[in-house]
Amino acid sequence: MRHDVSDCYVYYTHRQQTWFVNACSVLVTTFFVLLPSLAFHLIESEWSFLDGFYFVFISLTTIGLGDYIPGDERGHGKLRVMMKIEDDDEDE
């Protein structure tokens, strides 16, 4: 009994391939852009969702303009101390 190599592959229709690519795009966008944007919006009291989205986009594209800095508010004293401790560990 002879098996053909094409028996090992599953062929999908164009519609199935398009659906899969779209589903993956939505998942990647959600997990890498929308959820972090929402987190920055909730943590940073003065930032809107669009500010968080802008910061995430600028960070992920490695543009990094520096106009938005997380933890740069007066009410984030504890976070600033933690950042300073982490920064001091890297200097050694």
N, C-alpha and C positions, 0 to 999 in steps of 0.2 A: 504494500500500500504506500503510495507516494504522496507526500504532502508538499503543497506549493507554499512558497514563502508568503504569498499574499494572504494565506489563511491566518497568519499571525497578527495581522493588522486589522483594526476596526476602522472602517471608513465612515466619516460623518458628513452629513449634508452641509451645504453652505450656510443654511439657516441655523443649524446646530453649532457650527463653528463661530458664527457671528454672535449668537447668544452667549456662548462660553467666554469669548473675548470681552463682551460688554459686561458680563457678570464679574469677571476678574477686575476690570477697570473700576467698576463701582466699589468693589471691596477694597482695592488698593487706595482709592481716593478717600474712602471712609476712614480706614485705619491710619493712614499716614498724613492726612490733611484735615479732615473734618473733626475727628475726635480730639487731636491735639489743639485745634483752634478753639473748640468748646472748652477744653481744660484751661487754656490760657484766659479765656473769657471769664470763667468761674473763679480762677485763682487771683487774677489781676483785676481788682475792683474798678479801676478806671478804664479798662480796655473793653471795647465792644467786640462782638463776634468777628466783625470784619478786621479789627485791629489784630486779633489773634490769628485770623486767616492770613493776613498780610505778613505777620511775623513768621509763621510756619512756612509760607511760600518762599520768603526771602532766605530763611535758614536752609531749607531743603535744596534750593537752587544755588546755595553757597555764595549768594550776592552779599549778604550780611552788611547792610548799610549802617547799622548801629543806632538807628533812630528810635527803636523800641528795645528796651532791655528789661527782661523779666526780673522782678524783685527790686525794682528801682523806686518803689514808693516808700513813704515814711512809715507806713504801717507794717512793713515787712522786716522788722528788726531781727527777729529770730532767723528768718531765711538768709538775711545778709551775713549774720554771724556764721551760719553753716557754710555759706559760700566762701567766706574768708578762711575758715578752718580747712576746707578742701583745697583752696588755692595755696595755703601755706604748706600743705603736705606735698604738693607738686614741686615746690622750690627746692626741696632737699634732695 
